[in-house]
Amino acid sequence: MDRNEVLLVGRLSAAVEERSLPSGDTMTKWRLLVRRRRHRRDGMVTDSIPCVSFNQEVADVLRTLRPRDAMEVTGAFRCRVFGPASGKVWAYEVEVATVRVIEADPLPAGEPGEPLVPSAPRPVAVLAEAG
């Protein structure tokens, strides 16, 4: 059976963007910074992961956050295709169904600190209900 489930724990990279769509829905976009377990000599390696949500509850939570705030998100990996047939643009992102703020002390400047730890694993049935 196919599954498309994503669980990410990281930090908000910058202020979120909201865009009204022609359908009347609102799309909320942001980037989540996720540190890799591997350290480089010159510092920590991070991935900047594009996230999007069409869920009003997710948008309400995101509006309360500031850059560098920690969160856990669940959702699905998506590929959207834009543009005319002669010049298609492919965008990969995580479509977020749930977001949970992680209360953590801010990291001192220049220290990578310990990786954030996600909550305990949840049964698949719970994730299926979320999205």
JODA-V652463 format. One line per field, one symbol per residue. ss: DSSP state (@ for helix, = for strand, . for the rest). psi: psi as a letter, one per 30 degrees, with the letter a starting at -180 (. if undefined). burial: # if it has 9 or more other ideal C-beta (glycine too) atoms within 8 Angstrom, else .. A space follows every 10 residues. Layout:
# JODA-V652463
ss->???
psi->???
burial->???
This chain:
# JODA-V652463
ss->.....===== ==....==== .....===== ========== ..======== ===..@@@@@ @@.......= ========== ==..@@@.== ========== ==........ .......... ...@@@@@@@ .
psi->kkkikkjkka kkelklkkkk lffflkkkkl kkkkklfkkl egakklkjkk lkkgkeeeee eeffllkfkk lkklbkklkk klllefhkkk kklkjkelkk kjjkkkkkkf kfakkkkllk klkeeeeeff .
burial->.....#.### ###..#.#.. .....##### #####..... ....#...## ###....##. ##..#...## ########.. .......... #.#######. ##........ .....#.... ......#... #
